[in-house]
Structure formats: structure tokens, C-alpha cells
Amino acid sequence: MKNLKTIAIALFIAIGATANAQTKKVDVKKSTITWVGKKVTGQHSGTVNLKDGSLVFKSNKLTGGAFNVDMTSIAVTDLKAGEGKEKLEGHLKADDFFGTAKFATASLAFKTITAKANNTYTVVADLTIKGITKPVTFDLAVAGNKATTSFKIDRTKYDIKYGSGSFFDGLGDKVINDDFDVTVSLVF
């Protein structure tokens, strides 16, 4: 009987704890993900679209989040049509980069969240690209119905080694940096 009472109390506390958690769905039309990839001779920039996502808050504090990214939407914004845009976009979607025919979706799932000052949180999340999951760490600032972050991703951790000086010799000025920059603006 005592164990039954303990279980009932634990369930009551667990239900109460999750009851005041609030999941806020991200508006994928208003949210943006931009990227910058650099190489010895310059850089390219572009966008990729969120498929879906949400942030979880409890007592107005960030406690969770999960997102899916439509990798087939990857677009180059620094080149014009007919001037290399289509060629680069095709290459980014090919198997030696993101392999979007097989891996159409990338995902990000928050694992730990540590509150910092001024509604900023340090997030450790599992990032999955090309079916490979690795941890990433970034600071996420939340203000009103927006959340923003910028961080670097080492593409070689996701088996994207094309043009990497870490894996290939003799590339000269064709070396592409292993890290690429991502800037995310979420509206919910």
C-alpha cells in the first residue's frame, strides 16, 4: 500500500510538472536559416528552409526544442541564375555534399539547456545530417516570440569531405573550410 501511495504521488508530481510546460510551434514561413561556406578564394552564402519545429517553455524558461530542416530546399543566394547558382545548388544536393535524394531531412533535438543571463541559454543538441548524429553547442537568445542563434558546423563530422584540406592533399586554392556558419532566426 505504501508503494502504491508513493507511485501515485510521483505520478501526480510528474503530471503537474509537465502540465505547465508550453510547446510553441515555430512559424516556418517567418523563420529563417542562412548559411555561409568559406573557401580559400572566397565564400558562398544561402538559405535552407525549416520543415517544422517547436520550442518548449516551462514558467517562461526554455526547456526543450526539436526541428526538422528540408535539405532539398538548400539555395545559394550570392550567385544569380545562369551564373553558377544552379550548378552550385546541384553540387550541394549531390552525394558528396548533403545527398538530399537520400537524406532529404536534417534534424536538431535539444538535449541540455543551461540558462544564462538576459534570456540567453546554452544549448547542447543532437544534430543529424546525412543520417549521422553528433552533438553541437550554441547560445540561443529568446526575446518575445523570437529566438536567434549563430554557430558553426564541422561538415566533415557528417561525412561531407569534398574539398576538405583535412582529408585531401594538393587541393591548393580549391580547399573548402570544414566549418560552415549557420544563423537561425525562429519566430513562434
C-alpha positions as CSV (number, residue, x, y, z in Angstrom):
1,M,0.0,0.0,0.0
2,K,2.8,2.4,0.9
3,N,4.5,1.7,-2.6
4,L,1.2,2.4,-4.3
5,K,0.9,5.8,-2.4
6,T,4.5,6.7,-3.4
7,I,3.8,5.8,-7.1
8,A,0.6,7.9,-7.0
9,I,2.4,10.9,-5.5
10,A,5.3,10.6,-8.1
11,L,2.7,10.4,-11.0
12,F,0.9,13.4,-9.6
13,I,4.1,15.4,-9.4
14,A,5.2,14.3,-12.9
15,I,1.8,15.2,-14.4
16,G,1.9,18.6,-12.6
17,A,5.4,19.3,-13.8
18,T,4.5,18.7,-17.5
19,A,1.1,20.3,-17.2
20,N,2.5,23.8,-17.2
21,A,5.0,23.2,-20.0
22,Q,4.1,25.0,-23.1
23,T,5.1,23.9,-26.6
24,K,5.3,26.7,-29.1
25,K,5.3,25.7,-32.7
26,V,7.7,27.6,-35.0
27,D,6.3,29.6,-37.9
28,V,8.3,28.1,-40.7
29,K,7.2,30.8,-43.2
30,K,8.6,33.6,-40.9
31,S,11.6,31.7,-39.6
32,T,15.0,31.7,-41.5
33,I,18.1,29.7,-41.7
34,T,21.1,31.2,-43.5
35,W,24.5,29.6,-44.1
36,V,27.9,30.7,-45.2
37,G,30.5,28.3,-46.6
38,K,34.1,29.6,-47.0
39,K,37.0,28.6,-49.2
40,V,40.5,29.9,-49.8
41,T,39.3,32.0,-52.7
42,G,36.1,33.4,-51.3
43,Q,32.8,32.2,-49.9
44,H,29.2,31.4,-50.8
45,S,26.0,32.0,-48.9
46,G,22.5,30.8,-49.0
47,T,19.4,29.6,-47.2
48,V,17.7,26.3,-46.2
49,N,14.1,26.0,-45.0
50,L,12.7,24.7,-41.8
51,K,10.2,21.9,-42.3
52,D,8.8,22.0,-38.8
53,G,9.8,22.7,-35.3
54,S,8.9,23.7,-31.8
55,L,10.3,25.2,-28.6
56,V,9.2,24.1,-25.1
57,F,8.9,26.5,-22.2
58,K,8.1,26.0,-18.6
59,S,7.4,29.0,-16.4
60,N,8.6,31.2,-19.3
61,K,12.0,29.4,-19.3
62,L,13.3,27.4,-22.3
63,T,13.3,23.7,-21.5
64,G,13.3,21.9,-24.9
65,G,13.2,22.1,-28.7
66,A,13.2,20.0,-31.8
67,F,13.4,20.9,-35.5
68,N,13.4,19.3,-38.9
69,V,15.1,21.0,-41.9
70,D,14.2,20.5,-45.5
71,M,17.6,19.9,-47.1
72,T,16.1,19.7,-50.6
73,S,15.4,23.5,-50.2
74,I,19.1,24.4,-50.0
75,A,19.6,27.6,-52.1
76,V,22.5,29.7,-53.0
77,T,21.8,33.5,-52.6
78,D,25.2,35.1,-53.6
79,L,25.0,33.8,-57.3
80,K,22.5,34.7,-59.9
81,A,20.6,32.2,-62.2
82,G,22.8,31.4,-65.2
83,E,26.0,32.5,-63.4
84,G,26.7,29.3,-61.4
85,K,23.8,29.3,-59.0
86,E,22.2,26.1,-60.4
87,K,25.5,24.3,-60.6
88,L,26.4,25.0,-57.0
89,E,23.0,24.2,-55.7
90,G,23.1,20.9,-57.6
91,H,26.5,20.1,-56.2
92,L,25.4,20.9,-52.6
93,K,22.4,18.4,-53.1
94,A,24.7,15.7,-54.6
95,D,26.0,12.8,-52.6
96,D,29.5,14.3,-52.0
97,F,27.8,17.1,-50.0
98,F,24.3,16.7,-48.4
99,G,23.0,13.8,-50.5
100,T,19.4,15.2,-50.4
101,A,17.9,12.5,-52.6
102,K,18.6,10.0,-49.8
103,F,18.8,12.4,-46.8
104,A,16.0,15.0,-47.5
105,T,15.7,16.0,-43.9
106,A,18.2,17.1,-41.2
107,S,17.2,17.4,-37.6
108,L,18.1,19.1,-34.4
109,A,17.0,17.9,-30.9
110,F,17.8,19.8,-27.7
111,K,19.4,17.6,-25.1
112,T,20.5,20.0,-22.3
113,I,19.7,23.6,-21.7
114,T,21.5,25.9,-19.3
115,A,20.1,29.3,-18.5
116,K,22.5,32.3,-18.8
117,A,21.7,36.0,-18.2
118,N,19.2,38.0,-20.2
119,N,17.0,35.2,-21.6
120,T,20.0,33.5,-23.3
121,Y,20.5,29.8,-23.0
122,T,23.4,27.5,-23.8
123,V,22.0,24.5,-25.7
124,V,23.6,21.2,-26.3
125,A,21.7,19.5,-29.1
126,D,21.9,16.4,-31.3
127,L,22.3,17.5,-35.0
128,T,21.6,14.8,-37.6
129,I,22.8,15.3,-41.2
130,K,23.1,12.5,-43.7
131,G,21.9,10.1,-41.0
132,I,24.9,10.9,-38.8
133,T,24.2,12.4,-35.3
134,K,26.7,14.5,-33.5
135,P,26.4,17.0,-30.6
136,V,26.5,20.7,-31.3
137,T,26.6,23.5,-28.7
138,F,25.3,27.1,-29.2
139,D,23.8,30.0,-27.3
140,L,20.1,30.8,-28.1
141,A,18.7,34.2,-27.3
142,V,14.9,34.4,-26.7
143,A,13.0,37.7,-26.8
144,G,9.2,37.8,-27.1
145,N,8.2,35.4,-29.8
146,K,11.7,35.2,-31.4
147,A,14.7,33.1,-30.8
148,T,18.1,33.6,-32.5
149,T,21.4,31.9,-32.7
150,S,24.6,31.6,-34.8
151,F,27.0,28.7,-34.7
152,K,29.5,26.7,-36.7
153,I,29.1,23.2,-38.0
154,D,32.0,21.0,-38.9
155,R,30.7,19.3,-42.1
156,T,33.4,16.6,-42.0
157,K,31.7,15.1,-38.9
158,Y,28.8,14.3,-41.2
159,D,30.8,12.6,-43.9
160,I,30.9,15.8,-46.1
161,K,34.6,15.8,-47.0
162,Y,34.5,17.2,-50.5
163,G,37.4,19.8,-50.9
164,S,38.5,19.4,-47.3
165,G,42.1,20.1,-46.7
166,S,41.8,17.8,-43.6
167,F,41.3,14.8,-45.8
168,F,42.9,15.6,-49.2
169,D,46.3,16.8,-50.2
170,G,47.2,19.0,-53.2
171,L,43.9,21.0,-53.3
172,G,45.8,24.3,-53.4
173,D,43.4,27.2,-53.6
174,K,40.4,24.8,-54.1
175,V,40.3,24.0,-50.3
176,I,36.9,24.5,-48.7
177,N,36.7,25.2,-45.0
178,D,35.5,22.3,-42.9
179,D,33.3,24.6,-40.8
180,F,30.3,26.5,-42.2
181,D,28.4,29.2,-40.4
182,V,24.7,28.9,-39.7
183,T,22.4,31.8,-38.5
184,V,18.9,30.9,-37.3
185,S,16.0,33.2,-36.6
186,L,12.9,31.4,-35.2
187,V,9.5,33.0,-35.0
188,F,6.9,31.3,-32.8
